Amino acid sequence: MPRIFVATIADQDGKADLQRSVIHAVERARIIDNFSDATYPELVDIERRGRGFYAWGLQPDPENVNNWFEMGSGDLVLLTYDGAYRHYAKVLGRYESQRVAEAIWGTGTDNPGSGEKPATREYLFFMSEPVSLEMPCSELDDYLPASDAGFCQVPEDVIKRIESEFGSVERFARRRLLNTTVGGPVLDMSGMIRVSETELGKLRKFDTESRKQGIANIIETILKRRGDPQFRRILLEAYDGRCAITNFNALDSLEAAYIVPYRGKHTNEPSNGLLLRSDMHTLFDTGKLAIDTLTMTVILADDMIRTSYRILAGRPLRYPEQPDQRPDTDALDLHRRLAGL
């Protein structure tokens, strides 16, 4: 069962350190050159899974050390400052090393009036590439500790309550953190069907004019879900009229899915789209399905593994023969991070 850790950055020095290792990846040489050769295979794996070296470190006070020892690969970590959760990531590994900490964050500056330098962040951990958040801490105070709590672990009884209420810690993160802070489900189109259903529910059941309007709403929704007509035609040709995941070839069910949300004509590039069967499109938009760009295979959310869709896990993605029409891996990685997969 994954755990959740919260690190609060309380001063400007800490925010500067965030720039060095969380907002931006650490230069590879700073990591590799300061670890022993025996650690190299582990570091290469961390770099691969994290898409670079992203790290945070803790100063050696007893409470920090105790919580640091509890961390394990796959645990979730949230970094917060100024009363809001700012970054979300998964732990990939932890190491104690003053040498590496100094290579990343330096040795610090003199504390005013003391003549002493602050302790280095020698209890460090590597993370997956962090997802930026903008969520006030008060919105999660029913589950997570107050923002001035230093570095702490969410209590086990709270984790059990999260598991009970959401099914898993990862689903809690997707629903309460990721899908909320990015403005709803991952892509703009994902709420459209629910909106139409709500509007149809308001219609009088036996009102002829309302029924006509309801049918028109349904047709409009279908057309919008299919995507921009020209964009869809391009993808139909690029993917030879087949779903990129299922190979399904019934044209009426195939839709143009945006990888990065539509933000004008520049997002209508083939490399920002996938031709997907309608149900695949829904799963993709709602973050239940993503693509691992290292293997170009399908990843499913935990709850989907328990459904008939489990046969899709690990399935290779079909993509166009023309390189310029293939899906952009950076866009797919962004979608995956926002989906929490």
N, C-alpha and C positions, 0 to 999 in steps of 0.2 A: 504494500500500500504506500504510494508516494506521500511524502510529507511536504509541508509548506513552510518556508522560512521567509522572514521579512527583515530587510536591512534598511535602516533609516540613516540618511545622510544629513547631518545636522549643521554643517558649516561650509564655508566657501572652499576650503581645502578639499573637502570630500567631493564637492561638485566638480572641482578641477580634476580630481582623480577619476571621476566618472567619464570625463571626456577622453582620458588616456586609455581606458580599458573596457568601457561598456558602450558608450556612444560610438566609439571608433575601435576597431580591432587592434590588438597589440601587434606591433611589428614582429614578424616571425622570429627574426634573429634574437630578439630580446628573450624569447622563451627558450628556443632550442639551445642557444649558446650558454645558458645558465642552469640547465639541468644536466644530470649525468647521462652518459651514452646509454645506460641501461633503461632509461625512461623514454628513449626516443620512440619506440613503437607505440607506446601509450599516447604520447603527445601527437603523433601523426594521426592516430584514430580520433583524438579529441578535435584536432584541427579539421578533419574531414567532416565529422558530425556537426561541429559548431560553425562550419563555413568560415573558419578563421579562429583566432584566439581571443576570446572575450573572457574577462576575469574580474573578480572582485576579491578583496582581502580584508581581513579583520585584525585589529590590534590585539595583542596577547593579554587581554584581561580574562579572568576565570570564566565569567559567564559566556563570553564570546567563544572561548576554547571549548567549553562543554557543548554548546550548540553546534559548533563546527564539527566536532567528532560525531555528531548524530547524522550529519549530512551524508547522502549517498547518491549515486548516479540515478537520474530519473526524478529526483525530488524537484519541486518547484521553488523558485526564489523570486521575490518581489522587492524591488528597490524603490524607496519612497523618499521624498523631501518636499518641503513647503506644503505639507498637508495633503499630498496626493500621491497615488501610486504612479510611478513614472516608467518603470521597465519591468518586463516579465520574461523569464527564461527558465530553462531546465538545467539542472546541475549535471555536468559531464565528468567531473573528477575533482578531487581536492588534494592539496599538497601543502606541507609546511616548509617554507624556504624564505629566509630573510634575503638571500642573494637575489632570488627571482623578484621578490617584492620590491627591492631597491632598483632593480633593472626596469621595472614597470612604472613605479610611482616615485622613485627617487628616495632620498633619505629624509626629506622634510625640511622645514625651516625652524629656526629657533622659536621656542615658545616665549612670548613676551614676558620679561621679568624673571624668567627662570634660568635662561641660558642653556636649557636642555632641549634636545630635539625630540619630537614626538615619536612614539614607537612605530615601527614599520608595520605594514599590513602583511605580516609573514604567514598568517593562516589564510591561505588563498584557495579559491575554487574557480574552476573553469565552467563556462556556461555555453549553452546554445546561443546563436545570434539573438540578442534581446529584441523583443517587440516593444515599441514605445507605447506608453499608456498616458492618459490624462484623466484619471479617475480620482475624485476626492475620497480620502480615506473614510470619511463618514458614511459613504455609501456601502461599505463592507464591514462596518463596525459590529454587525451581528455575527460575524465569523472571524474576522482578523483583528489582531491587536492594535492598539492606538498607535498613531504615527510617531510618537516620541519614545517608542519602546526599545530603541537601539537595535541590536541584532537578536532576534528571538525566533523560536520555533512555535508554530501554532499548536496548541495542546492536543493531545491524542483524542480526548473526548470530542473536541470540535471537529477533528478530521473524521471521526466515526459518524458524527452528525451530518457532515458534508456527504460522506459516502452514502448514508441512508437517504438523504433528501435528493441528491443529484445522480446517484448511481456510481460515481467515481470522482476522484479529485480532478481529473482532466476535464470531465464534463462541467464541473463547477467553474473551472478556469474559462472554458469556452463560453459558458452562458453568462457568468457574472462579470468577467473581465474582458475577454476578447470581443465577443459579439456586441457588448454594450459600448465599449470605448471606441470602437471604430464606426459607430453610428448604426448599429443593427447588424443583420447577417452580412456575410462577407461582401456580396455584390449587390448593386443597387436594385436589381430586378427581383430579388428573392422574396420581398414582401408583397409583390403585386397580386398573386393569386389570393392571398388572404384578404387583401383590400377588396377585391372584386366579390369574394364570397360574403364579406360583411355588408357590402352595398346591396347585394342580391337579397340578403336576409331581411333587409328593410322594406323590400318590395311587397306589395299586397299580392297574395298568392293567386288570386283569380282576376286580377286587373290586367286586361289584354294589353294596354299600352305599357304597363310596367313589365309584363312578360317580354314584350318586344325589346324594351330597353335592356332587360336582363340578358337576353340573347346577344344583343349588340355588345354589351359589356364583356360577355364571355369571348366573343370573337375578337374583340379588341385586345383582351388579355392574351389570347393565344398568339396573335400577331406580334405583340410586344415581346412575349417570351421567346418567340422564334428569333428575335433580333432584327437589326436593321436589314432590310431586304437585300441591299447590295452586299453588305458584309456577309450575310448568310449565303448568298450565291457564290461568293469567293470561297467560303469554307466548304460548301458542298462540292465545288470543283476540286479544291485542294485535297480533300479527304475522300475523293472518289465516291461521294454520296453514302459514306458509312460512318457510324459512330466511332469516335476515336478510342472508346473504351470497349464497347460490346461488339463492334463490327456490324451492328444492326443497320439495315438498309432501307427501311420504310421511310420515304422522304417526308411524309406528313408528320412524323414524330421526331424529326431531327431539328435541333435548334442551335443557333449561334450563341455560344456562351462566352462572355467576356472573362478573361483571367483577372485583369485589373479593371475596376469599375469604370463604366463609360464616363468620360470627361470631355467629350467633344470628338470631332472627326479624327484627331490624331490617335485615338484609342481604337479606331476601326481597322488597325493593321492586322493582317492574318496572324502575325506572331503573337498577338494579344487575344487570340480566340481559340476555341476548341469546338469542333462539331460534335454535339452530344445528343444522345437520345433524351427525351424530355425528363425522364426520372433521373437520369445521370446528371442532367443540368441542375435539377432541384437539389440533389445531394451535394453537388459541387458548390452551389451558391450558399447553401446553409452550413458549409464546413464539415459535412459528414464524410467527405471524400476529398483527397488531395493527391498530388503526384510527387513521388520521390525522384528528384532530378538526377541523383547519382546513378540510379538504375532505370529511370523513366518507367516506373511501375506504380500501380495504384496503392494508396494507403487508405485504410478505412478507420473511422472513429470506433472506439471500443464497443459502443452499443450496436453498431452495424454488424460486428462480427457475430452477433447472436441472431442475425436475421438471414433471410435467403440471399442477401447481397454479399455474404461472406465469400462466395466463390470469386468475387472480384479482387480480393486482397492479393497483391503481388502480380496482378495481370499487367503485361507490358502495354504501354500506350502506343497506339498507332499514330503516326504523324506523316505529313506530306513528304513527297520525294524532294520537292524544291526546298533547299536550306532556308531561304528567306521567308518561307511560309510556315516553318516549324515553330511550335510554341516557344516563347522566350523563357529560358530557365530562370532568370531573375524574377520574372513575373510569377512563375509557378512557385518559386520559393517564397515570395511574399504572400501569395495566397495560402500556402501551407502554414506559414507562421501565424497568419491571422486566424486560420482555422484551429490553431492549437494542436496540430498533428506533427 
